[in-house]
Amino acid sequence: MTGIRRAVVWGLAALVWAPALALGQAAGPSVPDLTVEQMEAFLLTAEIQSMRRIGEGTTGAQIATLSDGQLTHDAQVQAIDESRASIELGGRLVLNFVDSYRYNVAAYRLARFLGIENVPVSVVRRVQRDPAAVTWWLDDVAMRERDRLEQRAGGEASAFLSQQLQRMYVFDALIWNWDRNRGNMLWSSDWTLWMIDHTRAFRFDEELRTPQELQRVERSLLEALRGLTADAVAGAVGDTLTEREIAALLVRRDLIVAHYDARITERGEAAVLYDLTPP
């Protein structure tokens, strides 16, 4: 998915931090199809015309309206860059806690490098003097995962949905995203699953957090994982990840590949590998 079909006034951040905003509000003016490179350039250079806070979220996310004189479009801005030796979250102690804007950009760049196209375009840009992740405001969002489950929607595309969920499990295992929830999984009208909000990913853990979720894997994604090297990851993500974060990621990559190789040996390729098949 390389282009933008239409601009709407609700998107990724509104769905996560301001659930009271209604889905399906009137669409804004249509925009031309843009490549990811064009979206990156727009996010980096377009003038910020206005900004406003999003709900009561803990990351201080804001909505920015940008314009380059021809195109006007919204973006999510996150400048959070917090680290603590330890913090208590959800009743448990979390060590080496990091919540950083740079992980949103790293997730986007790594996903694209692996051939995953459903992480929103995100760039590093200074906003009000602070470096921030400026992320394309998603278009054509129909519902969150929690809404899909409540409505029991998507049955007509169940195989495609399942394949994308499996892809998400692999990606989250790779980047050790422990903050995935039903509010940051967004479905577009064509049943594309958009993965958003990665500011708490890329931990130092050298284990698979939820190996039981790793049942099947997209054939092309497994091959891309096999080819990852430290230099390749560093080239893809730039300075959004540290050497230690990349090293831990590659340890998890080894575990993921070994996990699926074992499943293929046990069950056969047909039971484990698949090619993404949109409805």
Secondary structure, 3 states (H helix, E strand, C coil): CCCCCCCCCCCHHHHHHCCCCCCCCCCCCCCCCCCHHHHHHHHHHCEEEEEEECCCCCCCCEEEEEECCCCEEEEEEECCEEEEEEEEECCEEEEEEEEEHHHHHHHHHHHHHCCCCCCCCEEEEEECCEEEEEEECCCCEEEEHHHHHHHCCCHHHHHHHHHHHHHHHHHHHHHCCCCCCCCCEEEECCCCEEECCCCCCCCCCCCCCCHHHCCCEEHHHHHHHHCCCHHHHHHHHHHHCCHHHHHHHHHHHHHHHHHHHHHHHHHCHHHHEECCCCC
